[in-house]
Amino acid sequence: HVAKPVKTYLETLNWEVLPHPPYSPDIAPSDYHLFRSMAHGLSKQRFTSYEDTKNWVDSWIASKDEEFFRRGIRMLPERWEKVVASDGQYFE
C-alpha cells in the first residue's frame, strides 16, 4: 500500500513505480547492493533542497568504480536463490 499523496507525487516525476506487495518474503526492489551501500552514506546527511539531494546522489554514484556495480550484479543470483529456497518464509 502506498499513500495517495506519494502516488500522486511520483506520477509528477514520471517515475516507474515497481510493484511490491506489503509483507512479501521476496527481496524488495530497494534491497540491493546499490541501495544498501548508499544508505550507509546517507546516514549522516541532511538535505535542504532537491538540488542538494540530486547533487549528492550524482556525486555518490560517480564516486563508485565499475567493479562496485559488477560486484552488486554478481551477487543477485545468490540473493534470488535465497528467495526461492526460503519457500515463502522470511530470512535475513
N, C-alpha and C positions, 0 to 999 in steps of 0.2 A: 504494500500500500504506500502511496506517496501523496502527500498533502496537495490539494488543488493549487495553492499559490506556487508551489515548487514546480508542478507540471506546467503551469502557465508560463512561468519564468523560463524554463528550459525550452519551451516552444519558441520563445522570442529569440533564443540563441541559435535556433535551428540545429540543435544537437540531437543525435540519435540516442534515445534512451534505451539501454539494454534491459530487457525484462529479467527479473529475478524474483521468484516468489519468496515471501517472507518465511522465515524459519526453514529454509531449504538446506539440506545437508551438502548440497553442491557448493563448489567454490564460487564465491561472489565475484562479479566482474572486477571489483576493486581489490581483490585479494591476490594480487600477482606481484612478482618481483619489483616491478617499476613503482607501484604504489606503496608497497611496504617500505621500500627504501626511501621514497620521497617523504613518507610520514615521519621518519626519523629527522630529516632536515627541517621539516615544518614545525616540529615540536616547540621550538622557542621563537617562532616567527609571529609577528603581529603586523598585519597589513592595514593600511588606512584607505586604500583605494583599489579599484580594479586594476589600474595600470601598475601599481606596485606588485600586486599578486601576479599579474601576467609576466612582468619583468623577472620576478623571482623564479617562476616556473621555467621560463625560457632559458634563464641562466643555469638553472639546475640541470636541465636536460642537456644543454651544451657542454656542461662540465663532465658528462659521462662519456666514456670511450665506447667503441664498438663492442668490445668484449663484455661490458656491463650488460648490454642488450642481448648479446648472444647467450650469455650465461642464463639470463632470465628465460629466454625461449627454450633453451635446452632443459630447463627444469620443468617445463609444462607437462611432458608425458608422465613423469613420476607423480606429479600432483593429480593428474587426471586418473591415473591408475588407483590412487588412494580413494578417490571419489567412488570409482566403480567397485573396488574391493570392499568398501565400507557397507555396501548393500543397504544404503539408505540411513545408516547410523552416523551419528556425529563423530568427528575425530578432530584432534588438534593438529 
